[in-house]
Amino acid sequence: MTITLRRRKRKDGIESLILDYYFPKANRKRIREKLDLFVYSNPKTVKERSHNKKTLLLAENIRSKKFLEIQHEEHGFSHLIKDNLDKNFITYFSEKTEKRYNESSFGNYSNWDGTLKHLIKFRGDYVPFREVDSKWLEDFKYYLKHTAKTKSSRPLSQNSCYSYFNKVRACIKEAIREGIISYNPAEQVKGFKQGESEREFLTLEELKKVANTECEIPILKQAFLFSALTGLRWSDVHKLVWKEVQYSEEQGHYIRFKQKKTNGYQTHPIPEQAFKLLADRGEDEERVFKGLRYSAWNNLKLQQWVMKAGISKTITFHCARHTYATLQLTFGTDIYTVSKLLGHKELKTTQVYAKIINQKKVDAANAIPDINW
């Protein structure tokens, strides 16, 4: 069975939209349903083109829902989907956000939590799944781009829009996998393009300064410096246990661990100065950085520590990883090796750091004042 969206021309320069049902196994193989919608045959103005775009999006949404309703009836579980459509999408999204927190995926949790706050500002704390269609998603996109504000009352950046919208798409995919809904309205909606974000990092001199500055939370300083010298993500530093810290005559000290973000296993060599940051070895299943916590308070103490060292940059824990990458490239490690050390699946992810280094070279080349000759 197929349902096709078709157009029927009229004499007034517009086209009616029709759903064409085709049932190959039925006696009556074809049924046509006229929708109360129209588009312009040859749109000439911005208004007409905008009308066509919105109307076709709505018609495609209707077509998808009709197709799924018939499929559900044929397989005898349409009542289950209908019951699920009354469930609260905001509650479901909140549960998935909490799951990220419980999994200690704190950077990811922060993005999900930010998305949740904007979803509630957008349409309140109750949105049934039946309302989460392509038009609703287009409206949410518009809200992110034109209405949403940061805590400092500024418009959201391109990358924030990109991140928040993708969290909603990810949540919808999870709902499909769990059988709550059976079609993906996000397939009809284009997402935001990702912009190139400025990745803050510490120079070698700045890293030396923070290393020689006292931090109110010693375990936080220890973990940050370890990340800056190894490139490990917060999630991998946080969950690191002693059995993963190993040694061999050939490799020296190294970590054999499963990356939290990618689920891929990695053997990661660590320099001697990073190993010296670690406390006395504990039991195999004991956390290496015992007592390390993620919280707004710890983030504040991290920033205060950096400022105490005389550095005015806005630094988060993830900046330690950026620091590692830029220092490796600065001191001549080839980009392919850096990519492997960072555990990147694609080289293009690492190339962002190469652009930073190239820009620093350009800045340095133009740093000499005019010699006036």
Secondary structure, DSSP 8 states (H G I E B T S, - for coil): -EEEEEEEE-TTSEEEEEEEEE-TTSSS-EEEEEEEEEEESS--SHHHHHHHHHHHHHHHHHHHHHHHHHHHHHHT-HHHHHHHTTSBHHHHHHHHHHHHHHTT-HHHHHHHHHHHHHHHHHH-S--BGGG-SHHHHHHHHHHHHHT-B-TTS-B--HHHHHHHHHHHHHHHHHHHHTTS-SS-GGGGS--------------HHHHHHHHTS--SSHHHHHHHHHHHHH---HHHHHH-BGGGEEEETTTEEEEEEE-TTT--EEEEE--HHHHTTS-S---TTSBTTTT---SHHHHHHHHHHHHHTT--S---TTHHHHHHHHHHHHTT--HHHHHHHHT-SSHHHHHHHHHHHHHHHHHHHT-S-----
